[in-house]
Amino acid sequence: MDRILFTAEKIGEILGKSWVGTPGAGVENVQIDSRKCGRGTLFVPLKGERTDGHLYLSEVADRGTKLSLVDYKWFSENRGLVEELVSQRDMAFLPVAGTLEAMQQLAVYHMGLFPDLTVLGITGSNGKTTTKEILGAILSESVETVVNEGNLNSDIGLPLSVFRVEKRHEVAVFEMGMNREGEMDLLASIVRPDYALITNIGTAHIGMLGSRDAIAQAKKQIFSCFDGSQTAIIPDDDPYRDYLGEGVKGKVVYYGPGVAGAVEPVSDFSIEGVDLDIGGYFCHFCLPGEHNLANVRAAVAAAVEMGVEPELIAKGIGKLKPLFGRGELIKGDITLLRDCYNANPDSTEQSLKLLRYWKNRSVAVLGDMLELGAAAKAEHRRIGEIAAESGASALFLFGEEMEEAFEAVRQSGYPGYSFWTVHYEDLEAAVRDYVQKGDLVLLKGSRGVALERLTPILT
């Protein structure tokens, strides 16, 4: 094995449980996806809305996995399968009260192995992932740095990210997302950040939490493990600025356009980004939109607090590459702006503003913004009104909730072409028929809508 995370004996000791079967060698990685399992894997089956990971235990055995946590209830109801996998496949099982909670316990233990590791946590309604990637690029110029992969930022994803921390790492940058009350407390207790940064308080997940006040209260819990030696980094121009900084145990730093800092744009914004002056050092920032400048300022504020020199900050920013579905610019006969990894009203509004940078014809393809709850109708209608004023030559709206946006577009007197459907095949055909060489096409929608499916016909 390349790297032992845990021995089976240590896992039993941490969780206070005994293995059923004879556990073999140590664990090299922890997985919740049966397709990623193999030799050296600890499988953690989770029960979700659509499936139950326990259904795939025979499959992970086929892949060479020998160790798995299991829920007590499943274990007691499936003794026959357990005995078969133990006797015939040489597997061993550790029954626990809850597999997710057990995985989180293992993550807390793992983080405790690195007392000298500097940990920075990032949360906010928008810009978390981009800020994380910018800061990771900056810090990697001078220290061994680990960051979450992709969007592994939840009560499930964050523990998986934690297991990537190794002895060689000096700094860990963790994106911390939440969509329910109490989740941020849990995440903070797992990684215990030395520096905690909030990007903004918006409307993402408002359907789960009910109001922006509740969102602000939940996000503020990223500071819940502070004891006075940590640093909070807060946006100076956010309406919740004072609330977020109030009562924080530790240093509070504010960042933003109204705060003296080291970030100044030195070129016009374009669909290809902007040139920046970082304390006298120049670099090109590749992501489009003035809203992304706020993410740069957040990352730079954190880097400055951590003692990084302006030259290395500029160097790191200059090396940044966009992640899948987050401000990706794909050039060709049709220029594709793929910003469809996720969407909420704030980020969709910012994406629509990018169309003004394009001199030729622009097209917006907008998908449902999910998890808005009771606010869904009003917010989709508002986005329809904004889209109608965006300057786009055509608006393609996709999904049941986007019907409200379509009605708003129709009532606005929008002069361009507008189209709405709930059927992907109809959307694809309509987009294919409309777009032509020289167009800019924006894709923006929630993850569940998967607008990236349009990429092949546009490239």
N, C-alpha and C positions, 0 to 999 in steps of 0.2 A: 504493500500500500504506500502511496505517496505521502499521506499525512493522516495520522490517527487523531480524530476529534475526541472520541471517548472509547474506553474499553467497555465491554458489556457489563462487567462488574461495577464500573464507576456509574453507569446509567442506573443500575439497580440501586446503588447507594444513594445517588442524588434524589431519586424518586421514592426511595424507601419501599421498594417492591421487589418481588422475587420472580425470576424467569421461569417460564414453563418450557421445558426442553433444555437442551444443553447449548448455551450460547458459545459461539466460537471466538474468532479474533475480534479486533476492534472495529469501530465505525469510522469510515472515511468521509462520509457525507450523509446528510439528512434530507429525505425527500418526502413530499406529500403526493407527488404525481407518479403513478405506477410506471408510466412510460420512461421515466428518468432513472428508475431503479437499476441496480446491478450489484456486483460483488462489492462488499464494503459499505453498503447502504443500510441505514436505519430507516425503515418505512414507517411513516406516521399517517395512518388512515384517518381521514376526517369525514364527518357526515355533513353534507351540504344540502341545499334545496333540491338539487337535481339528482344526486347520486350519493353513494356511501363508499368511501375508500376501502372498507372492509370487503367489499365485493371483489376486489382485485388482488386478494392475497395469493391466490393460486398463480396469477399472472406474475407477480413480483417474485414468487418462488421460481418460476420458469426463467426469470432473468438473473438468477443467482443470488438473490437477496436472502439473507439468513436470519435477520433480526427485524422484529416489528413490534411496535406498541399496539395494543388493542384496548377497546373500551370493555369494562367489566361486563356490561349488559350483553354485548355481542359475544364475548367470550363464553358466558354462561349458557347462551342459546345455541352455540355452534361448537360444542365439545368434539363432535365427530370430525369436523373439518380440521380442528386444531390438532387432534391426535394423528390424523392422516398426514398433515404437513410436518409435524414433528418427527414422526416415525419414518416417513417415506422421502421427505425433502430436506430433512436435517435443519428445519427452521426452529427458532425459539421465539416465544412471545412474552411480552411484559404487560399483563393486564393493569389498567389504570382507570381512575374515575373519569378522566376526560383526556383524550389524546392531545387536543390542542393545548390545554393547560399544562400537560406534561412536557410538550415541546417547548413551551414558553419557560418552564422551569429550567430545562436544559440550557436554553439561551442565556438566562440570567447567570447560571453557573459558568458558562463559557466566557461571558463578558468579565466575570470576576477573576479570570485567569490573567487579565492584562491591566493591572493597576496603573501602569504608566501610559496607557493609551489615552490620547486626547480625543474626546468624542464631541462631535458637533451634530445637533439635531435640527432639522428644518421642517416646519409645517406652514400651513396657510391654505387659503381657498384656491389660489392660482399660483403658478410659477414655482411650485416646490421642486419638481423634477429638473426644470431648466436651471434653477439656482443651484441645486445639488451638483449638476454636471459642470457648471461653470466653476464652482468652488473646488470640485474634485480635480479639474484640469489645472487650476491655479496651484493647489497644494502639492500636486504630483510633481511639480517642477523642483521642489526642494525636499520633500519628505515622502516616505513610503505611505501611500494613502489607499484606503479601501472605501468604496461607496456602494450603496444598494445597486443591484442590477435592475434595470428597467424600472418597474413600478412596485417592487416588493417592499411596501411601506405600511402594511396593515398589521393587525394582531396575528395574522398568519404569515405575511410576507416578511415582516421585520425580523422575527426569529430566524427565518431561513437566511436572511442577509447577515445576521450576527455570526452565523456559523462560518462565514467566509473570513472572519478576522483571524490573522495568524501572528506569530511572534514578531515577524519582520515589520509589521505595520506600526507606524508611529501615530497616525491620525485615522479616524473613521468618520465618514460623513454619512449620516443616515437621514433619508427622507422619512417623515412620519405622517401618515395620513390617517384620517378617522372619519366615520360617518355615523357614529352613535355616541351617546353620553357615556362617559367613563372610559372610553377606549384610549384617549390620549394619556390619561393617568397610567394605564397599563403599559403603554409603549415607553413612557418616560421611565418607569420603574425597571424596564428591561435594559435600556441602554444608558440611563443616567447621564445625560449630556453635560459636558463642561461649558459648552456654548450652545445656546438655543435661539434659533432665528425664526421669526414669523414674517412671511412675505406679505400677507394682507388678510383682511377679513371680508369675504365675499358671500356669494349665495350658493356655492357648491354644497350639495347634501342638505339644503335647507328643508327638503322633504322629510329627512330623518330627524332633524333637530328642531324644526319649527320656526326659528327666527334667526336673524343675524346676531342678536344679543346672545342667544344660546350658542351660536357658532363661536363667537368671540370668547365666551366663557369656557367652552370646550378646548379651543386652541390654546388658551392661556395655561392650560394644565401641562403644557410642555415644560413649564418652570416648576412643576410640583415637587421635584426632587432636589431643588436648589437648597443649599445650606448656608449660603453667603459667599462662597468662593467661586461661583459660576458667573457667567455673563449672558444677559438677555439682549438680543439684537432685534429692534422693533422699528417698523416703518414710521417715519416722522409724519408723513402725510396721510396716514390712515385715520378715519373717523374714530377708531377705537384706540388710538395712540395712548391717551392718558390712562384708560382702563387697563390696557395690557401692561403698562409699566408700573401700575400702582401695586405696592406691597410686595414686589419681587425681592426675594432674599438674594442679593448679589448686585453686581454692577449692571446698569442699564445703559445701553448705547442706542442712539437713534440714527437712522440713515434715511436718505431721500434727496430729492432735488433741492429742498430748502436748507439742507445741511451741508456745511463746507466739507468737501470730500475730494477724492482723487479721480473722479470719473467725469469726463466732459466729451460730448460728441464733437467731432471736428469735420464732419461731412454731413450732407443731407441723408436722411433715412431713405432707404430703398428696399426693394423686395429682396435684395441680397445682403442686407444688414447695414452697418454703419461703421465708420472709422472712429476710434476713441483715443483720447489722451488720458493716460493713467499716470498722473503725477510726473508728467514730462516724458513718458515713454508711450509710443504709439503702437496701435494694433488694430486689426480688423475684427469686428464681432459679426459672426456670420448669420445670426438669427434676425429676421425682419421684425419691424414694429417698435414704436416708442415704448410700448408696454414692457418689452424685453429689457429695456434700459433699467427698469426698476429691479429686474432680476440680477443684472450686472452689479448695480449699486449694492444690493443685498449681499452678494457674494464677496464683493470687494471690501465692504464694511467688516465682514467676518474675517477675511484674510488679514486686513490691517490689524484687527484686534489680536490676531494670532501671531503678529510680528512678521508677516511676509513683506518683502521689499517691493516697491512699485514695478521695478524691472521684471521680476518674476511673475507678478500679477498680470502684466501686459503680455508676457510670453505665453502664459497659460491660456489666457482668453483667446489669443491668436491661434491656438492649436485646436480650439473647440470645434467639434463636428455635431450637427443636429442628430438627435435620436429619431428612431422610427416614429412617424406621425406627430412630431413636435416641431413645426416650422421647417419641415423638409422642403427644399426647393429642388425639383427634378426638371431639368431643362431638356427641351426637345422642340419639335414643331409646335407642340402645345406645352406651355410651361405649367407645371403642376405644383401647387402649394399644398402639401399634404400635412394638415394640422388636425388630424382626425383621431389621435390616440384617445382623446376624451373631450368633453365639452360641458360647459355650464353657461349661464347667461353672460357672465362677465367675460369669460375667455372667447365666447362666440362674438360678442360685440367687438373685442379687440381684433379678432381675426378679420372681421368685415372691414375694419379700418385699413387693413393692408391693401385692399383693392385700389385705394386712391394712389398708390405708388406706381401703378401700371398704366402706361400711356395708351396701349391698345385695348381691345375688347376684353372684359373680364366676366367670369361666370362664377357664381357661388352655388355649391352643392351643400345643403345643410341638412343634417339628420337630427333626430330627436335628441333633446337634452334630458337625460334621465335623472331619477332621484330628486325631483323637485316637489313631489307630493302635491299639496293643495295649491302651491304656487305655479304649477306646471302650465295651466291655461294662460294665466296673465303673463308669465315670462316668455312663453312661445309667441304670444301675440305681440309683446314688446319687441322681440327679436325680428318678427316680421316687419314691423314698422321701421326698425333700424336698417334691415336689409333693403327695404324699398328706397331708402335714402343713401345707400352705399355707393351708388354709381355703377353697380353691376349691370351688364347688358341682359343677363338672364339669371333667374333664381330657380333652382331645382330643390324642392323640399320633399324630404323622405321620412315617413313614419307617421304613426297615428297622431302623436302629439303635435307634429308640424302642421296639421290641418289648421290649427289656430293661427299659425304664422301665415299660412297661405291666405286665409280670410283677411288678415290684416293687410297683406300685400295688395289684395284685390281692392279693398276699400280705400287704400291710400292713393289710388290713381297712378300707381307705378307704371311708367311708360314702356318698360322692357317686357321680355317674355318670362312668364312664370308658369311653373308646373309643380303639381303635387301628386304623390302616390304612396301607397303602402306596400307596393310590390317591387322588389328589387329588379326583376327582369324589365319592368316598364321603365324604371329609372334609368337603367343602363341603356336601353334603346333610345330614350329621349335625349340623354346626354350625348350619345354617339351621333345622333342625327343633327344635333345643334352645333357642337364645337367645331372649330376650324383652325387652321394653321395661324399662329400668332396670338391665340387666346391665352389668357391666364385662367386656370381653373383652381378654385379653392375648395378643398374638401374639409368640412368641419362637422363633427357629430360625436356623440358619446360612443364609448367602446363597444357597447352592445349592438350598435348600428353597423359597424364594420364597413365604413365607406371606402376603406382602402381597396375593396374589391373592384373599384372602378379603375384602379391604376393601369391594368393591362390595356384597356381600350384608349387610355389617354396618353400612353407612352409608346 
